[in-house]
Amino acid sequence: MPTKPEFYTLAEFRKLSGNFKKPIVIYFNEKQLANLNAGAQAKSGKPPAKALSLTITEVAGFDGGFVTANCPETPTKIGSGELRCGSAPSVPSPGGGGGIQLEACFLLFRADGTATCRGRCARGECKLGRWRLPGSNIVILSCACG
């Protein structure tokens, strides 16, 4: 049987911290949702499969939208608006003396709904991309190295 999600407003979500045991859905009002979408670069093709992503669903006749976080590992909420995949609270640092450069992108939500990606990448930087699923009202935002 599927686990029932926990619903939060963006303000409530920003106050939380720790690991989530259940799926989470965050409500963004109309202005917050516009800010969230404006901060992401439009992309084509498919979103990254193994990265922190957000699924945004707008419901006809309802102001704003619902955002669901998707992670390859358990989502973790840290501090004021920070969302990461996995349980490690810190961004991995590169190994010493020519070791492997670890990657870790995370998302930071501001109170107005604006989102930015932060973290460390082997090449490039953490970026927030936006994909609209053709023929639907669903938008995918992904925070990944690129």
C-alpha positions in Angstrom: 0.0 0.0 0.0 1.4 3.4 -1.0 2.5 5.7 1.8 0.4 8.8 2.3 2.4 12.0 1.6 2.8 14.8 4.1 1.7 18.3 2.8 3.4 21.6 3.7 3.2 25.2 2.7 6.5 26.6 1.6 6.8 28.5 4.9 6.2 25.3 6.9 8.7 23.4 4.8 11.4 26.0 5.3 11.1 25.5 9.1 11.7 21.7 9.0 14.9 19.8 9.2 16.0 16.1 9.2 15.2 13.1 7.0 11.7 12.4 5.6 10.1 9.1 6.1 7.1 9.8 3.8 6.8 11.5 0.4 6.5 15.2 0.8 4.3 17.7 -1.2 4.9 21.4 -0.9 2.3 24.0 -1.8 3.6 27.1 -3.6 1.1 29.9 -4.0 0.8 31.6 -7.4 3.6 34.2 -6.8 6.0 31.6 -5.3 5.3 29.2 -8.2 6.1 31.9 -10.7 9.4 32.7 -8.9 10.3 29.0 -8.8 9.8 28.5 -12.5 11.5 31.8 -13.4 14.8 30.6 -11.7 15.2 27.5 -13.9 16.7 27.3 -17.4 14.4 25.7 -20.0 15.8 22.5 -21.3 14.9 19.9 -23.9 15.3 16.2 -23.9 14.9 14.2 -20.7 15.7 15.4 -17.2 18.6 13.6 -15.4 17.4 10.3 -13.9 19.7 10.2 -10.8 19.5 13.8 -9.5 17.4 15.8 -7.1 14.3 16.8 -9.0 11.0 18.5 -8.3 7.7 17.6 -10.0 5.4 20.6 -10.2 1.7 20.0 -10.8 -0.7 22.8 -11.4 -4.4 22.0 -10.9 -7.0 23.8 -13.0 -9.0 26.3 -10.9 -6.4 26.2 -8.1 -4.0 29.1 -7.5 -0.4 28.0 -7.3 0.8 24.4 -7.6 2.1 21.4 -5.7 5.7 20.4 -5.7 6.9 16.9 -5.0 10.6 16.2 -4.3 12.2 13.1 -5.9 15.6 11.8 -5.0 17.5 8.6 -5.7 18.1 8.5 -1.9 15.9 9.6 1.0 15.4 13.4 0.8 16.9 15.4 3.7 15.9 18.9 4.8 18.6 21.1 6.3 18.3 24.6 7.7 16.1 27.2 6.2 14.9 25.9 2.8 17.7 23.5 1.9 16.8 20.2 0.3 19.4 17.4 -0.4 19.3 13.8 -1.5 20.8 11.4 1.0 21.5 11.7 4.7 24.9 13.4 4.7 24.5 17.0 5.9 27.7 18.3 4.3 28.8 18.7 0.8 31.5 16.2 0.0 34.9 17.6 -0.7 37.4 16.3 -3.2 39.7 13.5 -2.2 43.3 14.5 -1.5 46.2 14.4 -4.0 44.4 13.8 -7.3 41.6 11.7 -5.8 38.1 11.5 -7.3 36.1 14.7 -7.2 32.8 14.0 -5.6 29.6 15.6 -6.8 26.8 16.9 -4.7 24.1 19.3 -5.8 21.4 20.5 -3.5 18.5 23.0 -3.7 17.9 26.1 -1.7 14.3 27.5 -1.5 13.9 31.2 -0.5 10.7 32.4 1.2 9.5 34.0 -2.1 9.7 30.6 -3.9 12.9 31.3 -5.7 15.1 28.3 -5.9 18.9 28.0 -6.6 21.2 25.1 -6.9 24.3 24.9 -4.8 27.1 22.3 -4.3 30.2 20.9 -5.9 30.7 19.4 -9.4 33.6 17.7 -11.0 32.9 19.8 -14.2 30.7 22.8 -14.5 28.4 23.9 -11.7 25.1 22.9 -10.1 22.3 24.3 -12.3 18.5 24.3 -12.1 16.9 23.0 -15.3 13.2 23.0 -16.3 11.4 20.4 -18.5 7.7 20.6 -19.4 6.1 17.2 -20.1 4.5 17.5 -23.5 0.7 17.7 -23.5 0.5 18.0 -19.7 0.4 20.5 -16.8 3.5 18.9 -15.2 6.9 20.5 -15.0 10.1 18.8 -13.8 12.8 20.9 -12.2 16.2 19.2 -11.7 19.2 20.3 -9.8 22.3 18.6 -11.2 25.9 19.1 -12.3 26.2 20.4 -15.9 
